[in-house]
Amino acid sequence: MVGESSSTVGRARILLIDDDPDSLTILGGLLHPHYEVLVAPSGARGLEIAATAQPPELILLDVMMPEMNGYDVLMQLRANPATRAIPVMFVTGLDSASAETRGFEVGAVDYIAKPFSAPVVLARVRTQLELKHARDRLTDQNSYLEAEVARRLKEAQAAQSQLLQSEKLAAIGLLAAGVTHEINTPLAFLKSNMATLRAYLGDLLELLAAYEALEDKHPENDPALAKVELLKQQKDTNALREDIAPLISESLEGLARISNIVSELKNFSRADSGQWEWTDLHTGLESTLHIVWNEIKYHCTLAKAYGKLPQVYCIPSQINQVFLALLINAAQAIPEKGEITISTGQSAREVFVAIADTGPGIPADTLPHLFEPFFTTKPVGTGTGLGLSIAYGIVQTHGGRIEVETTVGKGTTFTVWLPIDSKQEVNEGISA
């Protein structure tokens, strides 16, 4: 006789539910050489075994049992999500079409009639197990396909978003290039004209001083001299002398600041050079800082610890975009007052740019999702969750990596590592 706990690793498990010991002995004897057989002498016990962590792959269920007949057992099996998919074959001595119909209606897959025929029992059991295994494989395949479709859809969304972002950046770059060109031309005129105006005013003031020197040589009651003196008082020539030079200096300083902003905007967008080239990362950092300064200056102090960096072979506009994303992220991580520190350096064939903030840090459950597309901890409507994802993709394209160190309550450091010759690293990675 086969007991309830008999097990044979690697073979299909079959549960026999029958109140007749003789039927259990006969069926168990037929099936045991080929399968792992579990037995239950009642419907209630059968339901318990079927709902265990290792459920049977097939149930042979007697129809006529006291307390709980086979139909009732099958309906409970089908009502439980854990046992709903287990195929059930009825074992019965009934020879009635209505009984068979009722069995199929409640969910039976086949019948085995008493008395048992060994070839028939084994053939039908094998058929149902093969069908179940086929269904399981189909379910697994469907689950895999659904997961693969979801993964590829997510990748496609991320790629589309990155493409849209790249197109926006390209458009901004072209706009910046056009704006800088349009501003630079009148700006050059203004700077040149202001310099000329300064020289002219110097000449006029010198001439005025010469005329004033002649006043002492004219009689005090000269009517023409009296008019000139009145006009000098009305125009307050002393105040004009004091104000003209500072006004021109301040105007030239303002023009110089506008010129610097235009230059930094051009350096940041690099619309005229979207190709790989050797560039100075410090120049890119400074350009980016000028662009993002309004986001930082009101609540963050800025510290710089620049090391000596060689020029890096990269796409400057893309690397500047990475700096922009990390600086904005650092600024937004600081809720009130704090400090952002930018450190740079070189190690062997790599350079690094580290951007640290004194914000609240990143929780451990958030860290694995930082660079996922559309993931954001910001309130709805205040962030797309694409900045860090796009930055991560750009750095990967350059053969580099982004490392994150964070301590809850103290702050976070994002470190961008780039090979000095990014194109060489990428090509070596592909060939490897």
Protein Blocks (a to p, Z undefined) as FASTA:
>chain_A
ZZfkbccehiacdddddfbfklmmmmmmmmmmmmccdddfbfklmmmmmmmmbdcfbdcd
dfbdghiafklmmmmmmmpmklmmpccddddfbdcfklmmmmmmnopabdcdddddfklm
mmmmmmmmmmmmmmmmmmmmmmmmmmmmmmmmmmmmmmmmmmmmmmmmmmmmmmmmmmmm
mmmmmmmmmmmmmmmmmmmmmmmmmmmmmmmmmmmmpcfklmklmmmmmmmmmnommlmm
mmmmmmmmmmmmmmmmmmmmmmmmmmmnommoccccdddfklmmmmmmmmmmmmmmmmpc
cdddddddddddddfklmmmmmmmmmmmmmmmpmkbccdddddddehjbccdddddfbeb
jafklmmmmmgghiafbdehiaghlmmmmmmmmmmmnopacdddddehjaccddddddfb
lmlmmmmmmmZZ
